[in-house]
Amino acid sequence: MSAPRLFVVVGLGNYTHPSTRHSIGQILLSSLAYKASQEHLSTGSPNLLLTPKKTAWTSQITLPPPPDSEAPLKLLFVKPRALMNISGPSVVQTITSFLPQPYATYRILTLQDDLDLPPSTIKLQRGGSPRGHNGVRSLERSLGTRDFWRIRIGVGRPDNKADVAKWVLGALGRDEVRAVESEDGWEGEAARKAWAEVLKVAWGAE
């Protein structure tokens, strides 16, 4: 069997406020780790455990190679143990022993909230502006590049633009949570679509 393909999925958010719009990426991260663990012949646990250096909670899951390849896919799921605006250094410290250096940043994908998308919709993009997202901006600075993948998860905007900070720190509605959840007997639509995008990007990373 060939050496595994490596891919990192990072859930951006404020771990101190786990049920807010700003942390929807971390809710989705847990769902995707679970989905990876349910793939046929996968190995590893979806449980996110604190790293020895206490920089993040992580899980590693390996998926078997597809019929047209000999290389399995090794996924590292990362939930930074840092506030959103300063999460970049935490992510980089965590992935240092997983990805070869210099980092092949096309092997990194973030999950993040997005004010410009309707609630529970997702959009995949590679690179580009952080669009005002301070977690993405922090990671850009730490990596020294914008060239990584992102899945943007819609949380909508408040009617009053002055209320944006309060809005992103507000609690998610139950339907919004269920859309990004994946657990025994349930799969939210946003979680299903996001997992399909992760697989597409991760298997295509060269």
C-alpha positions in Angstrom: 0.0 0.0 0.0 1.2 3.5 -0.9 1.9 6.3 1.6 -1.4 7.9 2.7 -2.7 11.2 1.3 -2.8 13.7 4.2 -5.6 16.2 4.7 -6.4 18.6 7.6 -9.9 19.8 8.4 -10.0 22.7 10.9 -13.2 23.8 12.7 -13.0 27.5 13.4 -14.9 29.0 16.3 -14.8 30.1 19.9 -14.6 26.9 21.9 -15.7 28.9 25.0 -19.0 29.6 23.3 -19.8 26.2 21.6 -23.4 26.8 20.6 -23.1 30.1 18.9 -23.2 31.1 15.2 -19.5 31.9 15.3 -18.8 28.3 16.4 -20.9 26.5 13.8 -17.7 25.3 12.1 -16.7 23.4 15.2 -20.1 21.7 15.4 -19.7 20.7 11.8 -16.2 19.5 12.5 -17.5 16.9 15.1 -20.1 15.8 12.6 -17.6 15.2 9.8 -15.3 13.3 12.1 -18.2 11.1 13.0 -19.1 10.6 9.3 -15.4 9.7 8.5 -15.5 7.1 11.2 -18.6 5.5 9.7 -17.1 5.1 6.2 -16.5 1.4 5.3 -13.2 0.0 6.6 -12.2 3.3 8.2 -9.9 3.2 11.2 -9.6 5.7 14.0 -12.0 7.4 16.5 -14.1 10.4 15.9 -13.5 11.5 19.5 -11.6 14.8 19.6 -8.9 14.6 22.3 -6.7 17.3 23.7 -3.2 17.2 22.2 -0.1 16.8 24.5 0.8 20.5 23.9 -2.8 21.5 24.6 -3.0 23.5 21.4 -6.2 21.8 20.1 -8.5 18.9 20.2 -7.9 16.5 17.4 -9.0 13.2 15.8 -7.2 11.1 13.2 -9.2 8.8 10.9 -7.9 6.9 7.9 -10.1 5.9 4.9 -9.1 3.0 2.7 -8.0 3.7 -0.9 -10.6 3.8 -3.7 -10.5 1.1 -6.4 -8.3 3.3 -8.7 -5.6 4.0 -6.1 -3.3 2.3 -3.6 -3.1 5.3 -1.2 -5.4 5.6 1.8 -6.6 9.0 3.0 -5.5 10.1 6.4 -7.6 12.9 7.9 -6.7 15.1 10.8 -9.7 16.9 12.4 -8.6 20.0 14.4 -10.6 22.1 16.9 -8.2 24.9 18.0 -7.9 25.6 21.8 -7.8 29.3 21.2 -10.2 32.1 20.6 -11.3 32.7 17.0 -9.2 35.8 16.4 -6.0 34.2 17.5 -6.5 30.6 16.4 -3.9 30.6 13.6 -0.9 29.8 15.8 -2.8 27.0 17.5 -3.6 25.4 14.2 -0.1 25.6 12.9 1.4 24.2 16.1 -1.0 21.3 15.9 -0.5 20.3 12.3 3.3 20.6 12.3 3.9 16.9 13.1 1.2 15.8 10.6 1.9 17.7 7.4 5.3 17.9 5.8 7.0 21.3 5.7 6.8 23.6 3.9 3.1 23.1 4.3 1.2 22.0 1.3 -1.7 24.3 2.2 -4.0 22.9 -0.5 -4.2 20.0 2.0 -5.9 22.2 4.6 -9.6 23.1 4.8 -11.4 25.3 7.2 -15.0 25.2 8.3 -16.3 28.7 9.2 -19.4 30.7 9.7 -20.4 33.2 7.0 -22.7 36.2 7.3 -23.2 36.5 3.5 -24.8 33.1 3.0 -28.4 32.1 4.1 -28.5 30.0 7.2 -27.5 26.3 6.8 -26.2 26.7 3.2 -22.6 25.9 2.4 -20.1 27.1 -0.2 -16.6 25.7 -1.0 -13.8 28.0 -2.1 -10.1 28.0 -2.3 -8.1 31.0 -1.3 -9.4 34.5 -1.7 -10.1 37.2 0.8 -11.0 36.3 4.4 -14.2 38.4 3.9 -13.9 40.0 7.3 -13.5 36.6 9.1 -10.9 37.1 11.8 -10.3 33.3 12.3 -9.4 33.0 8.6 -7.3 36.1 8.8 -5.4 34.7 11.8 -4.7 31.4 10.0 -3.6 33.2 6.8 -1.0 35.1 8.9 0.3 32.0 10.6 0.5 30.0 7.3 1.9 33.0 5.3 -0.6 32.3 2.5 -4.3 32.5 1.6 -4.0 29.3 -0.5 -6.1 26.9 1.5 -9.6 25.5 1.2 -12.6 26.8 3.0 -16.2 25.6 3.5 -18.3 28.6 4.4 -21.4 27.9 6.4 -24.2 30.4 6.2 -25.5 32.0 9.4 -27.3 35.0 7.7 -27.1 38.6 8.7 -29.1 40.6 11.3 -31.4 43.3 10.0 -29.3 46.0 11.7 -25.7 45.9 10.6 -24.6 47.4 13.9 -25.7 44.2 15.6 -23.2 41.9 13.7 -21.0 41.2 16.7 -24.0 40.4 18.9 -25.5 38.3 16.1 -22.5 35.9 15.6 -22.2 35.4 19.3 -25.9 34.6 19.6 -27.2 31.1 20.0 -27.9 28.9 16.9 -31.5 27.9 16.4 -32.3 24.2 16.7 -32.9 23.8 12.9 -29.5 25.4 12.2 -27.8 22.9 14.6 -29.6 19.9 13.2 -28.5 20.9 9.6 -24.8 20.5 10.5 -25.2 17.5 12.8 -24.5 13.9 11.9 -25.0 11.2 14.5 -26.5 7.7 14.7 -29.7 7.8 12.8 -29.5 11.4 11.7 -27.7 13.3 8.9 -28.3 17.0 8.4 -28.3 18.3 4.8 -25.5 20.7 5.4 -23.4 18.0 7.0 -24.0 15.7 4.1 -23.0 18.3 1.5 -20.0 19.4 3.4 -18.7 15.8 3.7 -19.1 15.3 0.0 -17.0 18.5 -0.6 -14.3 17.3 1.9 -13.9 14.0 0.1 -13.8 15.6 -3.3 -11.1 18.0 -2.3 -9.1 15.6 -0.1 -8.9 12.8 -2.7 -8.0 15.4 -5.3 -5.2 17.0 -3.3 -1.8 16.4 -5.0 
